[in-house]
Amino acid sequence: MNNFIKMLKENKKLSYAVNIFILLVIISLILKLDFSKFSQEPAANPAREDKSESYVQSLEKRIEEILEKIEGVLSVDVMIYTKNTPVLEPVFDENTSVETNIESMNDGSKREVNRETKQSKVVLGRDNSVIERYYQYPEISGVLLVVKYKGDKDIYGILLNSVKTLLDIKLNDIEIIVY
């Protein structure tokens, strides 16, 4: 080993060749590592969360837009509480085939064999992500309204009935703050 190191120190060309070889080995090891796992997972989780929360956010926005049209209402903030998030289910491309065989036995009896096969494949979008659809929307467990109101009418009754009718929830599940 000492002779090899001594030879590397004396022969500059050999020293450069060994250094380049070591550098190439390190580069090839780096290129073999799969970095896709590290880069795709963090990006996939927020997209999934956005999909699951979009249902509640769109409801909140639509209710705000409707309630702001009431005379005397200057601004409305709506927060909807749900028991869970919507369940997303992947879309499948399914093929089903049924095969029937009738066999005649030596004693004159017949035997019928039915075989059904079902093949499911997940449908992918343009960017190779799984196409999902809402399977079940979450149950709304409460609504909070914060309303800035300048008017003469009994705004509590109007807001309570409006939200109860729009979301089909109990009056006890609605809280209204007017300032």
C-alpha positions as CSV (number, residue, x, y, z in Angstrom):
1,M,0.0,0.0,0.0
2,N,2.9,2.3,0.9
3,N,4.5,1.6,-2.5
4,F,1.2,2.5,-4.3
5,I,0.9,5.8,-2.4
6,K,4.5,6.6,-3.2
7,M,4.0,5.8,-6.9
8,L,0.9,8.2,-6.9
9,K,3.0,11.0,-5.4
10,E,5.7,10.6,-8.0
11,N,3.6,10.0,-11.1
12,K,1.3,13.0,-11.6
13,K,-0.6,11.4,-14.6
14,L,-1.4,8.3,-12.5
15,S,-2.5,10.6,-9.6
16,Y,-4.9,12.5,-11.9
17,A,-6.3,9.2,-13.4
18,V,-7.0,7.8,-9.9
19,N,-8.7,11.0,-8.8
20,I,-10.9,11.1,-11.9
21,F,-11.8,7.4,-11.4
22,I,-12.8,8.1,-7.7
23,L,-14.9,11.1,-8.9
24,L,-16.6,9.0,-11.5
25,V,-17.5,6.3,-9.0
26,I,-19.0,9.0,-6.6
27,I,-21.0,10.6,-9.5
28,S,-22.4,7.2,-10.6
29,L,-23.5,6.4,-7.1
30,I,-25.3,9.7,-6.8
31,L,-27.0,9.2,-10.1
32,K,-28.3,5.7,-9.0
33,L,-30.1,7.2,-6.0
34,D,-33.8,7.6,-6.5
35,F,-34.7,11.1,-5.5
36,S,-38.3,10.9,-6.8
37,K,-39.5,9.5,-3.5
38,F,-38.2,12.6,-1.7
39,S,-39.5,15.2,-4.2
40,Q,-43.0,13.7,-4.9
41,E,-44.4,12.9,-1.5
42,P,-44.3,16.4,0.0
43,A,-45.9,17.8,-3.2
44,A,-48.6,15.1,-3.2
45,N,-49.8,15.6,0.4
46,P,-50.8,19.3,0.1
47,A,-52.7,18.6,-3.2
48,R,-54.6,15.8,-1.5
49,E,-55.4,18.1,1.5
50,D,-56.6,20.8,-0.9
51,K,-59.0,18.4,-2.6
52,S,-60.4,17.2,0.7
53,E,-60.8,20.7,2.2
54,S,-62.2,22.3,-1.0
55,Y,-65.7,21.0,-0.2
56,V,-66.0,22.9,3.1
57,Q,-64.2,26.0,1.7
58,S,-66.5,26.2,-1.3
59,L,-69.6,25.9,1.0
60,E,-68.3,28.7,3.3
61,K,-67.6,31.0,0.3
62,R,-71.0,30.4,-1.2
63,I,-72.8,31.1,2.1
64,E,-70.8,34.3,2.6
65,E,-71.7,35.5,-0.9
66,I,-75.4,34.8,-0.3
67,L,-75.6,36.3,3.2
68,E,-73.8,39.5,2.1
69,K,-76.7,40.2,-0.2
70,I,-79.0,40.7,2.8
71,E,-79.8,44.4,3.3
72,G,-77.7,45.9,6.1
73,V,-75.1,43.2,6.2
74,L,-71.7,44.8,5.6
75,S,-69.5,41.7,5.9
76,V,-69.8,38.0,6.8
77,D,-67.3,35.4,7.8
78,V,-68.5,31.8,7.9
79,M,-66.8,28.8,9.4
80,I,-68.2,25.3,8.9
81,Y,-67.3,22.5,11.3
82,T,-67.5,18.9,10.0
83,K,-67.1,15.6,11.7
84,N,-64.5,14.4,9.2
85,T,-63.2,15.2,5.7
86,P,-64.7,14.0,2.5
87,V,-63.8,10.5,1.5
88,L,-62.0,10.4,-1.8
89,E,-62.2,7.2,-3.9
90,P,-60.1,6.5,-7.0
91,V,-61.9,6.1,-10.3
92,F,-61.5,2.6,-11.7
93,D,-61.7,1.2,-15.2
94,E,-63.5,-2.1,-14.7
95,N,-63.9,-5.0,-17.1
96,T,-66.1,-8.0,-16.2
97,S,-66.3,-11.2,-18.1
98,V,-68.5,-14.3,-17.5
99,E,-67.7,-17.7,-18.8
100,T,-70.1,-20.7,-18.7
101,N,-69.0,-24.3,-19.4
102,I,-71.5,-27.2,-19.5
103,E,-69.9,-30.6,-19.1
104,S,-71.6,-33.9,-19.9
105,M,-70.8,-36.7,-17.5
106,N,-70.6,-40.5,-18.4
107,D,-73.7,-41.2,-16.5
108,G,-75.8,-38.7,-18.6
109,S,-75.8,-35.9,-16.0
110,K,-74.7,-32.4,-16.9
111,R,-72.6,-30.1,-14.9
112,E,-72.5,-26.3,-15.4
113,V,-69.5,-24.3,-14.3
114,N,-69.8,-20.5,-14.2
115,R,-66.7,-18.3,-13.8
116,E,-66.9,-14.6,-13.5
117,T,-63.7,-12.5,-13.6
118,K,-63.5,-8.8,-12.8
119,Q,-60.5,-6.7,-13.6
120,S,-60.0,-3.2,-12.1
121,K,-57.4,-0.7,-13.1
122,V,-57.0,2.8,-11.5
123,V,-57.5,5.6,-14.0
124,L,-54.6,8.0,-14.2
125,G,-54.7,11.6,-15.3
126,R,-52.3,13.5,-17.6
127,D,-49.6,13.9,-15.0
128,N,-49.9,10.2,-13.9
129,S,-51.7,11.1,-10.7
130,V,-54.7,9.0,-9.6
131,I,-58.1,10.5,-10.6
132,E,-60.3,10.7,-7.6
133,R,-63.9,11.6,-6.9
134,Y,-65.8,12.4,-3.8
135,Y,-67.4,9.3,-2.4
136,Q,-69.1,10.6,0.7
137,Y,-69.4,14.2,1.9
138,P,-68.8,14.9,5.6
139,E,-71.7,15.6,7.9
140,I,-71.8,19.2,9.0
141,S,-71.8,19.4,12.8
142,G,-71.7,23.2,13.3
143,V,-71.6,26.6,11.7
144,L,-70.2,29.9,13.1
145,L,-71.2,33.2,11.5
146,V,-69.5,36.5,12.3
147,V,-71.6,39.3,10.8
148,K,-71.1,43.0,10.7
149,Y,-74.6,44.5,10.5
150,K,-76.1,48.0,10.3
151,G,-79.8,47.7,10.1
152,D,-83.1,47.7,11.9
153,K,-84.4,44.1,11.3
154,D,-84.1,41.1,13.5
155,I,-81.0,39.8,11.7
156,Y,-80.6,36.8,14.1
157,G,-83.8,35.1,12.9
158,I,-83.1,35.8,9.2
159,L,-79.5,34.4,9.5
160,L,-80.6,31.3,11.5
161,N,-83.3,30.4,9.1
162,S,-81.1,31.0,6.1
163,V,-78.3,28.8,7.3
164,K,-80.7,26.1,8.6
165,T,-82.4,26.0,5.2
166,L,-79.1,26.0,3.1
167,L,-77.3,23.4,5.1
168,D,-80.2,21.4,6.6
169,I,-78.8,21.4,10.1
170,K,-80.3,21.9,13.6
171,L,-80.7,25.4,15.0
172,N,-78.6,24.4,18.0
173,D,-75.7,23.8,15.7
174,I,-75.6,27.4,14.4
175,E,-73.8,30.2,16.3
176,I,-74.2,33.8,15.2
177,I,-72.1,36.8,16.4
178,V,-73.3,40.2,15.3
179,Y,-71.2,43.3,15.9
